[in-house]
């Protein structure tokens, strides 16, 4: 078969890499011989490939027959045959690239190609995705395909017990999250010291593990939503904690005192605020005021430096951490909201007393502070894999960073069908109130045509503010945020129905496609509204990618205001003041100001990039010093 004829005309116009084109030719040439085989014969063909791989035959020579087998298994077991563009993406993934595939182009099915090929070696093939829901959904969804080829599949999520966790790693393919991979890596590292730790709390935590290793050596990993995990979350530390002992009561009293008096201090008068990085510093007047309040508060056994440090932490919370934006209160606990995905970061705590300071402000029971048994960053974890690949819907100018940090090259994969997404002109309003009113008007107008509308917001509180506004105007809608994740898949799947309005926090990495019903398709498809730019342009593009999937019609518009947070974070005070003077002007006179929003966004992205580079440099320096001293930089 001539693969050029099999490729969509859209791809031929874009051109294809010759090496990947040759591999595609070989894969498609294998297909006719596989069609007449019975299922058991297909299974035997898979066993033959496994034998050849483990006998030392290079994986590259097995790529075409392996991918052809996976494609045939997908057709039989799932009723889903890989598109030629998905096969091209699979080739790129095996070449240690990040495949840039638009939303709705089938990354879940594409992932089966390199995972199967890597699994033939029998050393473990891992897929790291954004959250427990996607890890479970994708492994369950693709399991019939793997089973037909004789491959076993394991799933690891946050609630997986130690014995089941070890068993999942012994499967040939394991679906899990970056977080679980990191924590299991640290547990395995600690376990290697089990003899030294046998009499400690750390040693005791491994008693439930079955004999043998928990996690095998890091061989192959495919990272889904690679831009989010490998870049946005690169600096995120994964910390195995030990409960600190001894002075919980004294610290609890200090946390509560600081939270109770924080409202009596004023910025500039008592303390200075630095936004990058976020910090609060008491001045001389503020320190004197703190001593007076501490004296009347009868704090026992607390030194002045401790008192001042705790007060500054409470003021930091007042300035930079907001309920229903950075966290929610669920029952009697504070749960962090992930800033990139809008999801609840279950089981995570802020460090250095910050979590306890927030609990004190909310009037909750103060949880014990934790010490560190071991820690690793997401960046350091994935650099340890022998072979790494990634998939994403958005990448753009972050490609050089992926190559520098992870030695991964970006491979842009054409869409299976030509895109029909239309960009509407950006609207800039002077105030947030005017912006939300304009969004509500546009929602009503578009809904009246029968088209579904998706509005993306940066935080829970803003999604609920908009929902109240829509409710006041009697516009029926659904709200998708971290408060109702149990209905997440249901709400996202319903977002493509005729006239449906969905208000959502960050949709990056949610992984459930919005499919249009027939009425919505003929009405013009999904309309996406970005109510604010994010710190990363990739998250904005991820939201935009929800419309116009697989050649569907669709449109999007950015609706911004001069009070948006992105401007405060990325522009100088002079530039910000200049813009604020124009806030009273009508929106028609502000249309040219959108460049300031993108400038602010680029400044923030550059800042984060510098921080990631500095983190890598510091890790390398620390590792060298610790190795010279015979220490483990992750544990000691």
N, C-alpha and C positions, 0 to 999 in steps of 0.2 A: 504493500500500500504506500502511496506517495503521501507523506505526512503533510506536505505543503497544502495539498488539496483538503486534508482533514482539518487544517487550521482555519479559524474564522478569517474572513477577509480583513477584518479590523486589525488582526495581528500581522498579516502579511504587509499591510501598509506601514506598520511600525517597524517591521524587520525583527529578526530573531538572531540570537547568538548562534554562531555556526556550530560550536561544540555541543551545545544543548539541543540544537536542531538535529544533529547526528544521533544523539542518544534517543531523541523522540522518534526518529525513523526506526531505530532498532526495537524500541518498545512496541510501536504499532505493528511492526512486522511480525512480532511474536503472537499477536492476538489471534489470527486465524487458526493456528495450531491448538490453541487452548479451548476454543469454543466447543468442540465435540467431546472433550474429556468429561468423564463422570466426576462427581465430587470427590470420591475416594482417590481417583487418579490425580486430581488437582492437589490433594493432600500429599500424595507420594512425590509429586513434582516439587512441592515445598520442602519435603524431607531431603530430597536430593540436593537442593540448593544449600540447605543447612550443612549437609555433609561436605560439600565443596568448599564452603566458607571456612569451616572448622578444620579442613585439611590444608588450609593455607592459600587458597585461591584468592586473588585480590578482589576486594568488594566492587571495584569499578567494572570488572569483567562480568559480574553477576547482576549489575544494576538493571540492565534491560529485561532479562527474564524475570527478575524479582518484581519489578514494577508492573510488568505485564500480568504476573500472577495476582498481584494485589488488585489490579484493575478488574480482572475477571472475577475475583472473589467479591469485590464490591458490587458488581453487576448482579451476581447470583444471590448473595446474602442480604444485601441492602436495597437492591433495585437502583443502585447509584453507580454509574460508570464514570470514571475520572475523565474530565474534559482534557483535551490536549494541553490547554494552558496550565491545568493542575499537574500534569505530568512534567511539563517544563519547570514548574515551581519545585516539584519533587527532586528533579535533577539538581537544581540550584541549591536546595537544602543540603543534599549530600556533599556538595562542594564547599560546605561551611560558609554559607551565605545567609543573609536575612531576606526571605522572599517577601516583597512588598505587594500584597494582594488587597484589592479593594474589598470593603465590607460586602458580604453576600456572595463572594466568589468561591466559597467552599474550603476554608482553611482546615476545618476539622477532618474532611475526607482527604485532603492533600497530605496531612500529617501522617496518615497510615503508610505512605510510601517509604520515607526514610526510616520510620520507626521499625517497619518490618525488616528492611535491609540490615539495620544495625542489630536487630534482635537475632538474626541468623548467627551472629558471632557468639551468642550465649553469654555475653558479659554485662547485660543489662542495658535496656533502652528506656530512657525516661522522657516523659513529656511534662513540662512544668507550665501550668496555666495560672490564671489570675486568682481563682478562688475554688473553694470546695465544690460548689454547685457545678461549675464547668468541668472539673476533673471527674466527678461522678457521671455527669450527663454524657460527656464525650467517650469515656471508657465503656459505659453501658451501650451507647449507640454503636460504637465500632467493634464491640466484642464479637458479634456474629461473623464479621469479615475475618478477624484474626483466627477464630476457632476453625473456620473452614480450612485455613492454611496450617492448622496444628500449633498455633501460637497461644500461650497462656497470657492473661492480662490481669494485673493487680491494680488496685486503687487505694490511695492513701489520702485521707483527709484529717482534719484536726481532731476528730473524735475517734480515729482508728486506734485500737488497743495495741500494746507493744507486740504481742504474739502475732496478730493479724498484720501488723506493719512489717515485721520481719518476713512473713510469708509473702506479702505483696512484692517485696524487693526480690524475692527468689523467682517471681514470674519473669518471663522473657521481656515483657513490656509493662511499664508501670506509669500510670497517670497520677499526677499529684500536683501540688502547688510549690512555688519557689520557697515559700515559708517552711513547709514541711521538709523539703529537701535540706534546707539549711539547718534546721534544728536536729534532724537525724544525723547529719554530718557531724555536728558538734557532739551529739550523744555518743556516736561511734568513736570520736576522738577521745572523749572522756573515758569511754569504756576501755580503751587501750591502757589507761592508767588504773584499771579496776583494782589491781593489787595494792597500789598506793592509797586508793580511796576506800578500801573495803570497810573501814571503821567510821566513815564519814557519811553525812547526809547524801552527798553525791553518789557514793558507792551504793547506798541503800536503794536509790531510785532505779537501779538496774536489776534488782532482784527478780522482777517479774519477766524479764526478757528470757526467751529460750536460749539454749546454748548456741554458740556460733555468732557470726557478725550480724549486726542489725542492717547496715547499709553496705552494699558492695562498693568496690572502687568506682570512682566517677568515670564512666566510659563514654557514653553518648547521651546528649540531652537536646531536645527540641523545645525551645521556649516560645510559647504562644504569647501574643501581645508583647513582642520583644521590646518594642520601644518603651512601653510602660515599665516592664520589669527590669530590663537591662540599663535603662537610662533614667527614667523618672524615679525609680526606687533603688538606684544603684547605691546610694549612700545609706540606705536603711540598714541599721544594725540588727542582726538576729542575736538575741541574748538568752542564754540559758541561765536562769536565775536560781539563787539560793536565798531563802528567807533570812533576813538579818535578825539578830536576836538582841535582847538586852534592854533597849531604851525606847520601846514603842510608846509607852505611856507618856514619857517626857516629850517625845517628838510630836505626838498627837496634840498635846496641849499647845505646843508652839505653832503648829499648823493652824489650829483653830483661832488662836490669838491673832496671827497675821491676817487671816481672812476677815476677821471681825473689824480690824482697824484700817484695812486697805482703803476703804472709801473716804477716810479722813485726810488722804494725801492727794495733792493736785500736781499734774504734770507741769513742768517748768518751775513751779513754785517750790516743790519738795523733791522732785526727781527729774532726770532727763531720760528721754526715750530715744533709742536707736532702733531703726526698723530693719537694717541689714548689717549684721544678723540681728534678730530681735533681742533686745536686752534693755533692762531698766537699771539706772544707777541713782541712788539717793545722793542728794547734795548735802551741804553742811546744815542747812535749815531742816531738811528732811531727817537727817540723822539725829538732830537734837529733838525734833518732834517725836521720833521713834523711842528715844530714851525716856522721854516724859511718859509716854503711853505704856511702855514696858514696866516702868516703876509703879504705875497705878494698877497694872494688870497682875502684879504679884507673880511673875514668871519665876519658877523655882529652878535653880541649877542650870540656867541658860546663860551662856556668855554673851557679851555684846556683839561680837562678830557673828555668832550663830543667829542672834535675833535680827540683825540687819540683813543678813543673807536670806533669811526666811521671809522677811518683809519684802525684799526686792523680788523674790519669787512670786509672792502673792500679787504684787503690782504688775509683774509680767503677765500673769494670768488675766488680770483685769484688762490689760491693754491688747492682748493678742489672741486669747483663747475664748471662743464664744460658743455657748450652748446652741445646739441644732445647726451648727456650722462645722466646728472642729470635733464635737463630741455630742452624744446624747446621754440622757439619764434614763436608764432602764431599770425599773425597780429600785434597788439600793446600790446600783453600780454605775460607774462612768464607763461608757464604751466609746472608743475612738472611732471617728469617721475617717476613712482613708481619703486623703485630699485628691487623689488621682482618679479613683474609681467611684467614689460616692458610697462605697459599701462600708459596713461595720467591720472594723478590724478586731475580730473576736480574739480574746486572749492576750491582746497586746496592752502594754502600759507605757506611758511616758516615763522617762528615767529621771534620775537626780532629784527626786522629790516633787517633780512637776505634777504627776498624777495625783499625789496626795494633796497638793495645794488646791487642785481643782475639786477634789472630793470635799475638802474643807469649805470651799466657797459654796458648794451646793448643799452643805449641811448633812452630808452622808457620813457613814462610818469610815474611818481612815484605815485603808488597807496597809499592811506592813510593807515597808520599803524592802527592796530586794537587792541582794548582792549579785555579782557576776561570777558564774562558774566557767562560762566560755562565751565567746562572741565571734561573729563573722559578719561581714557585710554581704549583701546580695552580689555586689561587684566581684568581691574576692571569691565567693562560692563558685560562680559560673566560669571564672577564669581557670578553675581547677579541672574542668572536664577535658578529657583527651580530645573529644570532638564535640563541637557546639554548633547549633544552627538556630534560626529563629524565623517567626512569621509575624507579620504586622499588617495593619491596614494603612498605616501612615508612617512616614519616616522623614522625607524631605531632606533638609540640611543637617540632620543628625547622623547621616551616613558616615561622614568622616570620623565622628566620635566612636561609633561602633567599631570601625576598623582599628582605631588607635587603642581602644581599651580591650577589645575582645578578639581582634584579628578576624572580624566578620565583614564581608563585603555585602553591599546592598544589591539585590537583583530585582528590578522592577518587572513585575509580571503583568502583561496586558490583560484587560478584562475579556471575558469570554464573548461578550457582546458589546457593541459600542455604547459608551455612557450617554445618557440623555438628561443629565442633571443640569439645571439652569440656576445661575447665581442672580439673585435680585440685588439691587443696589443697597449698600449699607446705609442704615438710618442712625444718625447721632442726635440724641436729645440733650438738652441742657441739664436736666435733673433726672434722678431715678424715678420720681413719681410720673413725670412725663413719659419716660420710657415704658414703664409698666402699663400705662394707659394706652400707649401706641401698640404694644404687643397685644393687649386685649382686643383692640379694634381690628387688628390684622387677623387674629384668630377667628373672630366672628365672621369677617368677610370671606376668609378662605373656607371655613366650615360650611358656610352657606352654599358654596359651589359643590359640596359633596366630597371635598378632598379631606383626608386625615391630616392632622397637624401634630407635630412633636416639638415641644419647647424645652430646650436644655437650660438648666440653671446650675450655678456653681455650688450651691449649698442647700441643705434641708430647709432652713428658715426662709430662703428666697423662693423655693418651690412652693412652700405653704402660703407665703404672701401672695404669690401669683394665683394660687388655687382659690384663695379667699376672694380675690378680685374677680376671677371668672365666675365664681359662685354668685357674687353680688349681681353680675350681669346675666345670670341664668344661662350660662354656657356649660353644658354638661361636659365633664372631663374626668380623667383618672390621674392619680398622682403616684409616681414611682420614685420612692426614695428609700433610705435605709430603714425607715420605720415599718415597711411592709414588704420585706424581701421574700416572704413566703409566697407571695403572689407575683413575684417578679416575672417569671417566664410567661405567665398568663397575661399580664399587663402589656409586656412587650409584643407578644404575638397578636394581641388585639389592636395594637396601635396602627395597623394598616387597614382597618375597616373603614368603610365609607363614613365620613363626618366625625370620626373619632378624634378627640383631643387628649393628648397625653403630656403631662408636665413631669419632667424627670430631672434628677440630679445627674452628675457625670455618667455618661453611657459607655465610656471607654472600657473595653474588655468584658462587657456583659455577655456577649457571645450568642445571643438569641436574635435571629434575623427577623426583621419586620417585613412580613409578606403582605402584599396588597390583595384585597379581594377584588373581584371583577369590576364592581361599581367604582371603587376607589381608583383602579387603574384607568378606567375610561374618563374619570373626572379630572385626571391630571397627575395622580400619584401623590406621594407624601410630601408635605411642605415642612421643612425644618427651620426653626427659629433659634438662633443663638442669642441668649439674653445677656451674655457677658463673655469676654474673652478669658481664657484660662491662662495660667502661667506657662503652659506648654501649648504651642500651636498644634501639636499632634492630637491633643484631646479635642480641640475644635474640629479638626479634620475628621476625627473618628465620629463625631456627632453628625457632621455634614454627610459622611458616608452612609448614614442610615437611610438616606433617600437615593433613588436612582440605582438600586442594586440590580444586577443581572439584566441591564438594559431597560429597567422600568423607568417611566417618567418620574420627575420629581424636581423640587426646587428648594432653595434655602436663602435665608437672609440673616445678616448680623444686625441686631438692634442694640445700640450702646448708649451710655450716658456719660457726661463729664464727671459724674460722681462714682463711676465704677472703680472697684478696688484695684484693677490692673494698673491704672494711672498712678495711684498712690504708691504702688510697689515698684514701678519701673521708671518713673520720671523724677527729675530733680524738683526741688521745691519751687524754683523760679518758673520752670515750664508748667508746673501744676497750677501755680497762681495765675499765670497768663491765660490758661484755659478756663479757670474758674470765672474770670472776668467776662467770659462770653456765655456763661450759663443761661442768661436771660434771653438770648437770641432765639428766634424760631428755628426749628429743625432744618428748614430749607437753607439757612445760612451756615449750618454747621457740617454740611455734608463733606467738606474737604478736610475735616479734622480726623478722619479715621486713621490717617497715617500716624498720628500720635499714639493711638492704641497699639498699633503693630510695632512701633518703635519701643514702647514700654515693654511689650511682650518679648521682643528680641533682647532687650537689656537683661531681663530676668533669666531668659534661657542662657545667655552668655555667662551670667553670674553663677548659675547652677553648673554649667559646664566647667568653669574654673574650679568650683568646689569639688567636683568629681575628680578632676585631674589632680588636685591637691591631695584628696583622699588617697588616690592610687599611689602617689609619691610617698605619702606618709606611711602607707602600709608596706611599701617596698623597703623603706628605710628601717621601719620597726622590725620587719622580718629579718633583715640582715643583722641587726644588733642582737636580736634574741637568739638567732642561730649561732652567732659567735659565742654567746654565753651558754649555749646548750639548753635553751629554754624553748617552749612552744608559744609562739606569738598569739595563738588563739585561746590558750588556757591560762598562761602565767601572767 
